[in-house]
Amino acid sequence: MAILRHLTLQPLSRQHHQGLLVSLLLEKGLKKNASLKEMRDFILQFWEDELRLHFEKEELLFLPLADKYPQLTENLTQFNNEHQEIRMLIQKLNNEIRSEQLETIASFSNTLEKHIRFEERQLFNIIQETLPENELNNFESELNLITEKEFCTKYPVKFWE
């Protein structure tokens, strides 16, 4: 059953769809024993083109909610911890030697998918249930600036094929 997402949160959900596709394509690449360099470059490009800014936007909007709505604190703590975990995986990919990257790539793929599903199934739902309509609508000006880039379909190296 589809979750009815509040209109102002829909741009983030559309970006989440792209993130799930990134995870799926990495899983396909891992099963095909694709080039670690190609998968690493794909992740790092996705981080630079979309994910880093996506995280910053979410954190700017959602982390301050914990002060006003204590019932969100537990979910926002998990949200923030998972963002930090993904950032650490990106840093690890940037610094480790190629032969050690297989595990980090697999971990990134799994962690990203798990995180997106948490946000979509849990965090966004509790935000929608907790915040009054006018506060949700306050996100609109920030979130309307998000544009879909179709990162995966436009990425030039199709290591997953």
C-alpha positions in Angstrom: 0.0 0.0 0.0 1.4 3.4 -1.0 2.1 6.0 1.7 0.4 9.3 1.1 3.3 11.7 1.4 2.6 15.3 2.3 3.0 17.6 -0.8 5.9 19.5 0.8 7.9 16.3 1.4 7.4 14.9 -2.0 10.6 16.4 -3.5 12.6 14.6 -0.9 10.8 11.3 -1.6 11.5 11.7 -5.3 15.2 12.0 -4.4 14.9 9.0 -2.2 13.7 7.0 -5.2 16.9 8.0 -7.0 18.9 6.8 -3.9 17.1 3.5 -3.9 18.0 3.1 -7.6 21.7 3.9 -6.7 21.6 1.1 -4.1 20.0 -1.4 -6.6 22.5 -0.6 -9.3 25.4 -1.1 -6.8 23.9 -4.5 -5.8 23.8 -5.5 -9.5 27.4 -4.3 -9.9 28.5 -6.3 -6.9 26.8 -9.4 -8.2 28.5 -9.0 -11.6 31.9 -8.4 -10.0 32.0 -5.0 -11.7 35.0 -2.8 -11.4 35.5 -1.4 -7.9 36.9 1.8 -9.4 33.7 2.3 -11.4 31.4 1.6 -8.5 33.5 3.8 -6.2 33.4 6.7 -8.7 29.6 6.2 -9.1 29.1 6.6 -5.4 31.4 9.6 -5.0 29.7 11.3 -8.0 26.3 10.6 -6.5 27.5 12.0 -3.2 28.8 15.2 -4.9 25.8 15.7 -7.3 22.9 14.8 -5.0 23.3 13.1 -1.7 25.5 15.7 0.2 23.1 18.5 -0.6 20.1 16.3 0.2 21.5 15.5 3.6 22.2 19.2 4.3 18.7 20.2 3.3 17.1 17.5 5.5 19.3 18.3 8.5 18.5 22.0 8.1 14.8 21.4 8.1 14.4 18.4 10.5 17.0 18.5 13.2 15.6 21.7 14.8 12.2 20.0 15.2 13.6 17.9 18.1 13.6 21.0 20.3 10.0 21.8 19.6 8.6 18.2 19.4 10.3 15.9 21.8 8.3 12.9 20.4 10.5 13.2 17.3 13.8 13.1 19.2 14.4 9.3 18.9 13.7 9.2 15.2 15.7 12.4 14.5 18.7 10.9 16.5 18.6 7.8 14.3 18.2 10.0 11.2 21.3 12.0 12.2 23.4 9.0 13.2 22.6 7.3 9.8 23.6 10.4 8.0 26.9 10.4 9.9 27.5 6.7 9.1 27.0 7.3 5.4 29.4 10.3 5.5 32.0 8.1 7.2 31.6 5.5 4.4 32.1 8.2 1.8 35.2 9.3 3.6 36.4 5.7 3.9 35.9 5.2 0.1 38.0 8.3 -0.5 40.9 7.1 1.7 41.1 3.3 1.4 43.1 1.3 -1.1 41.1 -0.2 -4.0 41.5 -3.8 -2.9 39.7 -3.0 0.4 36.7 -1.1 -1.1 34.5 -4.1 -1.9 33.2 -4.3 1.7 32.7 -0.5 1.9 30.8 -0.4 -1.4 28.5 -3.1 -0.2 28.1 -1.4 3.2 27.3 1.9 1.5 24.6 0.3 -0.7 23.0 -1.5 2.2 23.2 1.4 4.6 21.8 3.9 2.0 18.8 1.6 1.3 18.1 1.0 5.0 18.3 4.7 5.7 16.0 5.7 2.9 13.4 3.1 4.0 13.6 4.4 7.6 13.0 7.9 6.4 10.1 7.0 4.2 8.4 4.5 6.4 9.1 6.0 9.8 10.5 9.5 10.0 8.4 11.2 7.4 5.3 9.6 8.7 5.8 10.8 12.3 6.8 14.2 11.0 3.5 14.4 9.0 1.5 13.2 12.0 3.2 15.5 14.5 3.6 18.8 12.7 0.6 21.1 12.0 -0.2 21.8 8.4 1.2 25.3 8.5 4.6 24.1 9.8 4.8 21.4 7.1 4.0 24.1 4.5 6.9 26.2 5.8 9.2 23.6 4.3 7.8 24.3 0.8 10.0 27.2 -0.2 13.2 25.1 0.7 12.0 21.9 -0.8 10.6 23.3 -4.1 14.2 24.2 -5.0 15.0 20.5 -5.3 15.1 19.3 -8.9 15.2 15.7 -10.1 18.5 15.1 -11.9 17.9 11.5 -13.0 21.5 10.8 -11.8 21.4 7.0 -12.6 20.0 7.2 -16.1 22.4 9.9 -17.1 25.5 8.3 -15.5 27.9 7.5 -18.4 29.4 4.2 -17.1 26.8 1.4 -16.8 28.8 -1.0 -14.7 25.6 -2.8 -13.6 24.7 -4.0 -17.2 
